[in-house]
Amino acid sequence: QYGFDFCCNTCCQHYVGDHSVTAKIVEGVESTAGQVMLYNGTIAKVNYSAVSGGVTVKSADAWAGRDHVFLKASPIPNPILPGFYSDPSACTANGKYCLAVSSLQYFPAIPLFESVDLVHWKLVGHAIEKPGVVPLGGNPEFAGMFAPTIRFRNGRFYMTVGNHACFADGKPQGPVILYADRFEGPWSVPRKIEGLDRPYGDPSIDFVDGKCYFSGTTGFEVHVAEMDADAGRLLEKPRAVWSGTGGTYPEGQHVFRRGEWIYLMMAEGGTEYGHTHVIARSKSVYGPFAGCPRNPIAGHARLAHQGHPLQAVGHGDF
């Protein structure tokens, strides 16, 4: 299933009648031909043209009597960034897609990519470019800076990063927050988030219903707390809200609202071949959360993807 998720593709789900359908396409995506993936998984080729802010399918085959279709507006080759660019987080700002990824112990830290079509990406900078800002030297491969979350609100960029680089005493620095007026920078010096009761992994910052929420993982469960994003401090003690579907290392979580539901999505299964992405929903940011009965919603850990050249995929973002 394709969508504006995992920095991947664009699609909409629509009802079909009389061999035609009008569908809204995500802003900025234009195409003149494509294909429709029917609800039963089969493919129907279509021709369509843009009309009044939407797309009208002109002709298609094998979709009479179907209830839903997925209109794939622009086929996207994957991976969009081959190589060492793990743990993606994305947002939209100023008509562009903004993507931040992990860098671990390497410097400069947290590569930043920009795109107008989700296909062609340009490296525009790094969130941490000043030497000595974080103690990356001498850290092993499982330390350093990883699993960033990038958000844009009221003309300002916010980023939280799991800072697993260690001080001289061997203790990790913990989650940090950075700010920027432009995505390419300059970014502020990262500072530790105030009010944390432990060095949470994979910190996320999410704006829901006019409030900001911090979330992080203990390695066993996800905790959530309201946060003053501009001050960089928590307003309450983090609460445990979900431990996933039973996979190891729940991590890389994000919280957001769609309609009447609050959704919590995250990776689980560890950074290995069992890595997947799962989702749950609740009426409250604090839970209780009920997992989707079709979890995992993404990943290559099942038999159908056993021979896929890309494996161990898990982290994602809407």
Salt bridges, closest charged atoms under 4 A:
ASP87 OD1 - HIS315 ND1 3.57
GLU114 OE1 - LYS96 NZ 3.32
ASP117 OD2 - HIS120 ND1 2.72
GLU184 OE2 - ARG182 NH1 3.59
ASP197 OD1 - ARG198 NE 3.97
ASP202 OD2 - HIS315 NE2 3.83
ASP206 OD1 - ARG151 NH2 2.93
ASP209 OD1 - ARG257 NE 2.77
GLU221 OE2 - HIS223 NE2 3.04
ASP230 OD1 - ARG156 NH1 2.63
GLU236 OE1 - ARG239 NH2 3.09
GLU251 OE2 - HIS275 NE2 3.35
GLU251 OE2 - HIS315 NE2 3.09
GLU260 OE1 - LYS283 NZ 2.45
ASP317 OD2 - ARG151 NH1 2.94
ASP317 OD1 - HIS254 NE2 3.97
